[in-house]
Amino acid sequence: MERTNSFIYILIITLFLLSCNDKKENKNNKILAERIQYDVLIKTPDVELDWWVQNIEGSKRESFIRTILDLAYSGKVKAYDYDNNPLTSKDVKKIDNYPETFSIPDPVIPNKMNDTVVMHKLDIQKITKVRFLEEWYLDEKSCSFEKKVIGIMLMKENYGDSMELRGYTPLFWLYFDNAYPAKINKVYP
């Protein structure tokens, strides 16, 4: 387990370092998309699919999610909300980690209400989707394709009252390119 965690941590740091490299390394590649955003399931809800389709094996998925959370919690990589407003590491730690107070009727004394505090905690098992922001390059001569991860957003399952999956709630963005998120607002012809 420790070896898997080390591997995932090294992979994330490598992606981060590679994303900080100058674009000159792609000088032979034609930019196909300066910005492309898409969602990827990392835990498939479809039990009929092969295990590897839209899925990362459980312990690797958990290690990957913990690594992303650690980067945001520690402040090593700056986090942003869905609208690209900066978040402090304290703000990120509060996401889905909060107290909620309920008033519940006292079982013994009629007409008396007791306050009960429930502590909510982020359930990483419900983080089953990731949103990527990437640059894509194509080298037409060698027919090679290259992607550069610019940003990543963890997304958790969102269930309705009858426990049906309603969709996914975005948690926060991490950008691995210093030009972002400012570059997102750039106007293109």
C-alpha positions in Angstrom: 0.0 0.0 0.0 2.8 2.4 0.9 4.5 1.6 -2.5 1.3 2.5 -4.3 0.9 5.7 -2.4 4.5 6.7 -3.2 3.9 5.8 -6.9 0.8 8.0 -7.1 2.5 10.9 -5.3 5.5 10.7 -7.6 3.1 10.6 -10.6 1.2 13.7 -9.5 4.5 15.6 -8.8 5.8 14.6 -12.2 2.6 15.8 -13.9 2.9 19.1 -12.0 6.6 19.5 -12.9 6.0 18.6 -16.6 3.1 21.1 -16.8 5.4 23.9 -15.6 7.9 23.3 -18.5 8.1 25.8 -21.3 6.1 25.1 -24.4 9.3 25.0 -26.4 9.5 21.3 -25.8 6.4 21.0 -28.1 8.1 23.1 -30.8 7.6 20.3 -33.4 4.0 19.8 -32.4 1.1 21.8 -33.7 -1.3 22.9 -31.0 -4.5 21.2 -31.6 -6.4 22.7 -28.6 -5.0 25.4 -26.3 -7.8 24.5 -23.8 -10.0 21.5 -23.7 -12.1 20.5 -20.7 -13.8 17.1 -20.1 -15.0 14.8 -17.4 -13.7 11.3 -16.7 -15.3 8.7 -14.5 -12.7 7.1 -12.2 -15.2 4.7 -10.7 -17.8 3.3 -13.1 -21.4 3.0 -11.9 -22.0 0.3 -14.6 -21.2 -3.2 -13.2 -21.6 -4.7 -16.7 -18.5 -2.9 -18.0 -15.0 -4.5 -17.9 -13.3 -3.4 -14.6 -10.9 -1.1 -16.3 -13.5 0.9 -18.3 -14.1 4.3 -16.7 -12.4 3.0 -13.6 -9.2 3.2 -11.6 -8.6 0.3 -9.3 -9.8 1.0 -5.8 -6.6 1.5 -3.8 -5.0 3.5 -6.6 -8.1 5.7 -7.0 -8.1 6.4 -3.2 -4.4 7.2 -3.2 -4.8 9.5 -6.2 -7.7 11.3 -4.5 -5.8 11.6 -1.3 -2.8 13.0 -3.1 -4.9 15.7 -4.8 -6.5 16.6 -1.5 -3.1 16.7 0.2 -1.8 19.1 -2.5 -4.8 21.4 -1.9 -4.9 21.0 1.9 -1.2 21.8 2.2 -1.3 24.7 -0.2 1.4 23.2 -2.3 -0.9 23.8 -5.3 -3.3 26.8 -5.2 -6.9 25.8 -5.1 -9.9 27.6 -6.8 -13.6 27.2 -6.5 -15.8 26.4 -9.5 -15.9 30.1 -10.6 -12.1 30.3 -10.2 -12.1 32.3 -7.0 -9.0 31.6 -4.9 -9.5 29.3 -1.9 -7.2 29.1 1.1 -6.1 25.6 2.3 -8.5 26.3 5.3 -11.4 26.9 2.8 -10.6 23.6 1.0 -10.5 21.7 4.3 -14.0 22.9 5.0 -15.5 21.5 1.8 -17.9 18.8 2.9 -16.4 18.9 6.4 -18.8 20.9 8.6 -21.2 20.7 11.5 -25.0 20.8 11.1 -27.4 21.4 13.9 -30.9 19.7 14.0 -33.7 20.3 16.5 -35.1 16.9 17.5 -38.2 16.4 19.8 -37.2 15.2 23.3 -38.4 11.6 23.7 -39.4 12.1 27.4 -40.5 15.8 27.8 -43.4 16.8 25.5 -43.0 20.0 23.4 -39.2 20.2 24.2 -36.7 20.2 21.4 -33.1 19.2 21.8 -30.3 20.4 19.5 -28.2 17.7 18.0 -25.0 18.4 16.1 -24.0 16.1 13.2 -20.5 16.4 11.9 -20.3 15.9 8.1 -17.0 14.6 6.7 -15.9 14.4 3.1 -16.4 10.8 1.9 -13.6 10.1 -0.6 -15.5 7.0 -1.8 -18.1 9.4 -3.4 -15.4 11.2 -5.4 -15.9 9.2 -8.6 -15.3 11.8 -11.3 -12.5 14.1 -12.3 -12.6 17.1 -14.7 -9.5 17.8 -16.7 -8.4 21.0 -18.3 -5.7 20.3 -20.9 -3.7 21.5 -23.9 -3.5 19.0 -26.8 -0.6 18.9 -29.3 -0.3 16.9 -32.5 3.0 16.1 -34.4 1.7 15.4 -37.9 5.1 14.1 -39.0 5.3 11.4 -36.4 1.6 11.0 -35.9 2.1 11.5 -32.2 -0.3 13.1 -29.9 0.6 14.8 -26.6 -1.6 16.2 -23.8 -0.6 18.6 -21.0 -2.7 18.7 -17.9 -3.3 22.3 -16.9 -5.9 21.7 -14.2 -7.9 19.1 -12.4 -11.1 19.2 -10.4 -12.4 16.5 -8.1 -16.1 15.8 -8.3 -18.3 13.9 -5.9 -21.5 12.0 -6.4 -24.7 13.9 -5.5 -27.8 11.9 -4.5 -31.4 12.9 -4.2 -33.8 12.1 -1.3 -34.6 8.7 -2.9 -30.9 7.9 -3.3 -30.9 8.3 -7.1 -27.7 9.8 -8.6 -28.6 13.4 -9.5 -25.2 14.3 -10.8 -21.8 15.4 -9.6 -20.7 18.3 -7.3 -17.5 20.0 -8.2 -15.2 20.4 -5.2 -12.3 22.6 -6.4 -9.8 23.3 -9.2 -6.1 22.8 -8.9 -4.1 24.4 -11.8 -0.6 23.2 -12.6 0.2 26.1 -15.0 0.9 29.5 -13.5 -1.0 31.2 -16.3 -4.2 29.8 -15.0 -6.9 30.6 -14.1 -6.3 34.1 -15.5 -5.8 32.6 -19.0 -9.4 31.2 -18.9 -10.8 34.7 -19.2 -8.7 35.4 -22.3 -10.8 36.2 -25.3 -10.1 34.2 -28.5 -11.1 35.2 -32.0 
